C-alpha cells in the first residue's frame, strides 16, 4: 500500500484522482475486451490470451480499489490488451482487401476521455519499451483522424502504424471547435488522437517513461506551437521531419492560413532534421535555405481491387457526358466562373461537383443549371461508388503561385478509378497519364468531347494509368519520407 503519511494534501488528492482514472480505464478496457471476443471466435489462442489478460486486469482493479497500488505486471497486461484489440480489429472479415498488401486499417475506435489521455500516452510508451511497437510516430494535422480519409497526414499515420510505430496524432483544433473535439480516441491500439493542448503533457509522459527507440516527429503545419515543439521532440530522441504540403504564404494572403508567419516557417525548415515537399515548385521556393529538400508527392490509399477502373466507359443513352470532381470548392482557387460557363453553354455535359466550401453566390447560380449538381462531401470509402457514373474527372483551378505548388490527392483516385483528367492551373500534372492541363478551364468543352469519343472507342491508355497508380501508393510515399534518398518526383513520379 502507498505510504501517504508524509505527503501533502494536494499530492494525496492528485494520487486519488489518478487512481480513480486508472480504475475507470481498466473498466473500459475490460468491456472492450469482452466486445472483442466475438471478433476472435476462430482464434483460440487469442481468445485464451484475452481471458488471461482480462482476469489480470480485474485483479489490478481490485488492488487499486483496496490498496491504491498495482503489480509490476500491470503495464504488460495493459499493453497485451491493446495488442489483442488491435488483432481483433484487423481480423474483421468485411474490411476490403488492400491494393498494396498491407490490409485495411481498423475503423472501430476506443474512446478515452480527454482527462485520461495520460493512460493512452503511457500505454504507447510501454508498447515501445517492451518492443511491441518499434517507436513513436508523432504527426500533427489540420484534420481529425478518420481511417477512410486519403488526406496526407492521415495516410502517413496509417502507414506508420502498419510499419510498427505507435502513432500520436495531434489535431490542430479550429477556433470554432471546442478543444476536446478530437482528443482521446484510440484506433486499433496503434493510433492515439490528442489535441495540440496536450503537447506539453506528451513531452512529460515520454520523458518520464525514458523511451529509447526509433521515433519521428512529422510536422505538417508550421504554426508556432508545432514548430516550437521541434527541439523538444529532438531532445526526446525523435527525428524531426518538416513536410511542406502547401504554399502557406500564398494561403495566408487569401485569408486561408491566418496563423502563418514567415519567420516561423523558416525556423521549421532550418531546424528540422529532414525536409520534404509535395512538389518541385515548393522545393524551388525554399532551395536557397536548404538544398537537400526531397520531393515526396501525394499518393493513393488502400483501395479495393473491385474499385479499379470502375468509371463509366459507355456511351450514355441520353447523350450526356458525366464529369466529376472531388475536393475543396472555395472560389479562391476553384474556377467557378469557368465551370458555370461550361454548364451554361453545354447542356449535354453533366457536372457532378463533390466537396465543401462553395460560396453562397454559387448556390444561387446552380439553382438555374440542372446539369450542374453539387452533391456534397463524399467519404473516401464511397468515392468509387460515385465515380462509377462518371466518364472523366476535372481539376478546374485558377492559375496562381499557390495552385502551381499543389499536388492534388484526388488525381490519384481519379486515375485509379479509370477517369481521364482535365486540369487547369497546375502545369506539372501534364506529366501524369491521360491528364491534360489547360490554361483556362472555360476552354475545356471541345476537349471533353474528344476524350468522351476516345473513351467510348476504347482507346484510353489504361495500362499507363495502372502503372502510374501502382507506383504511387502511400506505403511507397511513407518509405520515401522516412529514408533519405532521391526525389520521388524524378522521372515523372
PEVEN-V87111 format. One record per residue. N is the residue number from 1. RES is the residue in one small letter. OMEGA is omega in whole degrees, -180 to 180 (none if undefined). NEAR is the number of other ideal C-beta (glycine too) atoms within 12 Angstrom. D_CENTER is the distance of its C-alpha to the mean C-alpha in whole Angstrom. Layout:
N,RES,OMEGA,NEAR,D_CENTER
N,RES,OMEGA,NEAR,D_CENTER
//
This chain:
1,x,-179,14,45
2,x,180,19,43
3,x,-177,12,46
4,x,-174,19,46
5,x,-175,9,49
6,x,-180,9,48
7,x,178,15,45
8,x,178,11,45
9,x,179,11,44
10,x,179,11,41
11,x,179,16,40
12,x,-180,18,41
13,x,180,14,39
14,x,178,16,36
15,x,179,22,37
16,x,179,20,38
17,x,179,18,34
18,x,179,24,32
19,x,179,27,34
20,x,179,22,34
21,x,-180,26,30
22,x,177,33,30
23,x,179,28,32
24,x,-179,23,30
25,x,178,38,27
26,x,178,34,29
27,x,179,25,30
28,x,-179,28,27
29,x,179,40,26
30,x,177,31,29
31,x,178,20,28
32,x,179,33,25
33,x,178,38,27
34,x,177,24,30
35,x,-177,20,27
36,x,-178,37,26
37,x,-178,26,29
38,x,-180,16,29
39,x,-177,29,26
40,x,-174,27,28
41,x,-176,15,31
42,x,-179,13,32
43,x,-174,19,31
44,x,-179,12,34
45,x,-180,13,33
46,x,179,28,30
47,x,179,24,32
48,x,178,16,34
49,x,178,25,32
50,x,-179,35,30
51,x,180,23,34
52,x,-178,21,35
53,x,-179,35,32
54,x,178,31,32
55,x,180,20,36
56,x,178,31,35
57,x,178,39,33
58,x,177,26,36
59,x,178,22,38
60,x,178,34,36
61,x,179,29,36
62,x,180,20,40
63,x,177,25,40
64,x,-177,29,38
65,x,-174,21,40
66,x,-175,15,43
67,x,-178,17,43
68,x,180,23,40
69,x,178,20,39
70,x,-176,30,37
71,x,179,18,38
72,x,-177,12,36
73,x,-175,20,35
74,x,-179,31,32
75,x,179,28,29
76,x,178,25,30
77,x,178,34,30
78,x,178,39,27
79,x,179,33,25
80,x,179,33,26
81,x,180,44,25
82,x,179,46,22
83,x,179,32,22
84,x,-180,41,24
85,x,176,41,22
86,x,179,39,19
87,x,179,29,21
88,x,180,33,22
89,x,-177,35,19
90,x,177,31,18
91,x,-179,26,22
92,x,-170,23,21
93,x,-174,15,23
94,x,179,13,22
95,x,-178,23,18
96,x,177,24,18
97,x,-179,18,19
98,x,176,24,16
99,x,179,31,18
100,x,174,31,17
101,x,-178,14,19
102,x,-179,27,16
103,x,-179,27,16
104,x,179,31,14
105,x,-178,41,12
106,x,179,34,14
107,x,178,26,13
108,x,-178,27,16
109,x,175,28,15
110,x,-179,37,18
111,x,173,25,19
112,x,-178,35,20
113,x,-176,21,22
114,x,-178,27,21
115,x,176,24,24
116,x,-180,34,24
117,x,180,37,21
118,x,179,31,23
119,x,179,39,24
120,x,179,44,20
121,x,179,39,20
122,x,176,34,23
123,x,179,44,22
124,x,179,45,20
125,x,180,38,22
126,x,178,36,25
127,x,179,39,23
128,x,-177,38,22
129,x,-179,25,26
130,x,176,24,27
131,x,179,18,25
132,x,171,29,23
133,x,-172,36,20
134,x,179,27,21
135,x,178,33,19
136,x,176,45,17
137,x,-178,41,13
138,x,-179,49,13
139,x,176,49,10
140,x,-173,48,10
141,x,173,38,8
142,x,-173,33,10
143,x,172,31,8
144,x,-179,31,8
145,x,173,42,6
146,x,-175,30,7
147,x,-178,38,7
148,x,179,29,8
149,x,173,32,6
150,x,179,39,6
151,x,-167,34,4
152,x,-178,40,5
153,x,178,42,4
154,x,-179,38,1
155,x,179,49,4
156,x,178,46,6
157,x,179,46,6
158,x,179,44,7
159,x,178,41,10
160,x,178,41,11
161,x,178,44,12
162,x,-180,35,13
163,x,175,26,15
164,x,178,26,17
165,x,166,37,15
166,x,-172,48,15
167,x,173,50,12
168,x,-172,54,12
169,x,-174,50,9
170,x,-178,45,11
171,x,176,40,11
172,x,-177,36,13
173,x,178,28,15
174,x,-175,21,17
175,x,-177,10,21
176,x,-177,7,21
177,x,176,17,19
178,x,-176,14,21
179,x,-175,21,20
180,x,-174,23,19
181,x,-173,23,17
182,x,-176,32,14
183,x,169,37,16
184,x,173,35,17
185,x,177,33,15
186,x,-179,41,15
187,x,173,37,13
188,x,-179,40,15
189,x,-176,39,17
190,x,-176,43,14
191,x,176,49,12
192,x,-180,48,13
193,x,179,44,12
194,x,178,44,14
195,x,-179,34,15
196,x,180,34,16
197,x,-180,23,20
198,x,-176,37,19
199,x,180,34,19
200,x,179,20,23
201,x,176,28,23
202,x,179,41,20
203,x,-178,31,23
204,x,-177,18,26
205,x,-178,30,25
206,x,-180,37,23
207,x,179,20,27
208,x,-179,17,29
209,x,179,28,27
210,x,-180,14,28
211,x,177,32,25
212,x,-178,18,26
213,x,177,29,24
214,x,-180,22,21
215,x,-176,37,18
216,x,168,40,16
217,x,-178,43,15
218,x,-179,47,12
219,x,-180,47,13
220,x,178,41,11
221,x,-175,36,13
222,x,174,42,17
223,x,-168,31,18
224,x,-175,21,21
225,x,-180,25,20
226,x,176,39,17
227,x,177,34,20
228,x,-178,24,22
229,x,-178,38,20
230,x,-179,38,21
231,x,177,21,24
232,x,178,25,24
233,x,179,37,21
234,x,178,23,23
235,x,177,15,26
236,x,-180,34,24
237,x,-180,26,24
238,x,176,36,20
239,x,-178,29,20
240,x,178,37,18
241,x,175,41,16
242,x,-179,44,16
243,x,-178,44,13
244,x,-174,44,15
245,x,-177,41,12
246,x,173,38,15
247,x,-174,33,19
248,x,179,39,19
249,x,179,25,22
250,x,177,25,23
251,x,179,29,20
252,x,-178,23,22
253,x,178,18,26
254,x,175,22,25
255,x,-177,12,24
256,x,-180,22,20
257,x,-175,27,19
258,x,-178,14,22
259,x,-172,23,21
260,x,172,28,21
261,x,-175,18,24
262,x,-176,19,25
263,x,180,15,27
264,x,178,27,24
265,x,178,35,22
266,x,177,24,24
267,x,178,24,25
268,x,-179,42,21
269,x,-175,36,22
270,x,-175,23,25
271,x,-180,29,24
272,x,177,38,21
273,x,-178,27,22
274,x,179,32,20
275,x,176,39,19
276,x,180,45,17
277,x,-176,42,16
278,x,-178,40,15
279,x,177,37,18
280,x,178,31,22
281,x,179,31,23
282,x,177,39,21
283,x,-180,32,22
284,x,-178,22,26
285,x,-175,29,25
286,x,-176,33,25
287,x,179,19,27
288,x,180,12,30
289,x,180,24,28
290,x,180,25,26
291,x,-174,12,28
292,x,178,22,25
293,x,-176,33,22
294,x,180,35,20
295,x,174,35,18
296,x,-176,45,15
297,x,173,45,14
298,x,-174,42,11
299,x,-175,43,11
300,x,-178,39,11
301,x,179,45,10
302,x,-179,36,12
303,x,179,36,15
304,x,177,25,18
305,x,180,19,21
306,x,-180,15,23
307,x,-178,30,20
308,x,179,26,21
309,x,179,28,24
310,x,-173,25,24
311,x,-179,37,25
312,x,-180,31,28
313,x,-175,28,31
314,x,177,19,34
315,x,-178,18,36
316,x,179,20,36
317,x,179,7,39
318,x,177,13,39
319,x,-178,17,39
320,x,173,27,35
321,x,-178,41,32
322,x,-175,35,29
323,x,-176,45,26
324,x,179,44,23
325,x,171,44,20
326,x,173,39,16
327,x,-179,32,15
328,x,-172,30,16
329,x,179,29,20
330,x,179,24,21
331,x,173,25,25
332,x,178,25,24
333,x,176,35,23
334,x,-174,34,23
335,x,180,36,26
336,x,178,37,27
337,x,179,21,31
338,x,179,33,31
339,x,-180,43,29
340,x,177,32,32
341,x,179,23,34
342,x,-179,38,33
343,x,-178,37,33
344,x,-174,22,37
345,x,-175,20,38
346,x,-178,28,37
347,x,178,19,37
348,x,177,21,37
349,x,177,38,33
350,x,-178,30,31
351,x,177,42,28
352,x,-174,35,25
353,x,-179,41,22
354,x,178,33,19
355,x,-176,29,17
356,x,175,17,18
357,x,180,22,20
358,x,-179,30,23
359,x,-178,20,26
360,x,-177,14,29
361,x,177,13,31
362,x,178,27,29
363,x,179,21,29
364,x,-178,15,33
365,x,-177,21,33
366,x,180,26,32
367,x,-178,14,34
368,x,-178,14,37
369,x,-178,26,35
370,x,-180,14,34
371,x,175,27,33
372,x,-172,33,30
373,x,174,27,28
374,x,-172,31,25
375,x,174,27,23
376,x,-179,18,20
377,x,178,22,16
378,x,179,28,16
379,x,-178,20,13
380,x,-177,36,11
381,x,177,25,14
382,x,-175,19,17
383,x,179,40,16
384,x,179,34,18
385,x,180,21,21
386,x,-177,33,21
387,x,-179,37,21
388,x,179,24,24
389,x,-177,28,27
390,x,173,44,26
391,x,178,41,28
392,x,-177,43,26
393,x,-179,48,23
394,x,170,50,23
395,x,-173,48,21
396,x,-178,45,24
397,x,176,39,23
398,x,-178,31,26
399,x,178,23,27
400,x,-177,23,26
401,x,-178,25,25
402,x,-176,31,21
403,x,180,35,21
404,x,-177,30,22
405,x,-173,35,20
406,x,172,40,17
407,x,-171,41,15
408,x,-180,44,14
409,x,-173,35,11
410,x,-175,40,13
411,x,178,43,16
412,x,176,43,15
413,x,178,46,15
414,x,-176,44,18
415,x,177,43,20
416,x,179,45,19
417,x,179,40,20
418,x,-176,35,23
419,x,168,49,23
420,x,-172,43,25
421,x,170,45,24
422,x,-177,47,26
423,x,172,44,24
424,x,176,37,26
425,x,-177,33,25
426,x,-173,40,23
427,x,-173,25,25
428,x,178,30,24
429,x,178,38,22
430,x,179,21,26
431,x,-179,24,25
432,x,-178,39,23
433,x,177,31,25
434,x,180,37,27
435,x,179,37,25
436,x,180,30,28
437,x,179,31,27
438,x,174,31,30
439,x,180,21,31
440,x,-178,23,31
441,x,-178,37,29
442,x,180,27,33
443,x,-171,21,34
444,x,-173,38,32
445,x,-179,29,35
446,x,-180,19,37
447,x,177,31,34
448,x,179,39,32
449,x,-180,23,36
450,x,179,21,36
451,x,179,33,32
452,x,179,36,33
453,x,177,20,37
454,x,-180,23,35
455,x,-179,32,33
456,x,179,21,36
457,x,177,13,38
458,x,-178,13,35
459,x,174,16,35
460,x,-176,30,31
461,x,-179,21,30
462,x,179,26,28
463,x,179,16,28
464,x,178,20,27
465,x,180,32,24
466,x,179,23,23
467,x,-178,18,24
468,x,-177,31,21
469,x,180,37,18
470,x,179,25,19
471,x,-178,29,19
472,x,180,38,16
473,x,-178,33,14
474,x,-179,43,10
475,x,175,31,13
476,x,176,31,15
477,x,179,38,13
478,x,179,38,12
479,x,179,24,16
480,x,178,34,17
481,x,-171,43,14
482,x,-173,31,16
483,x,177,19,20
484,x,180,18,22
485,x,-179,17,23
486,x,179,13,24
487,x,173,23,22
488,x,-178,32,20
489,x,-178,29,21
490,x,177,16,24
491,x,177,11,26
492,x,178,21,24
493,x,none,35,21
//
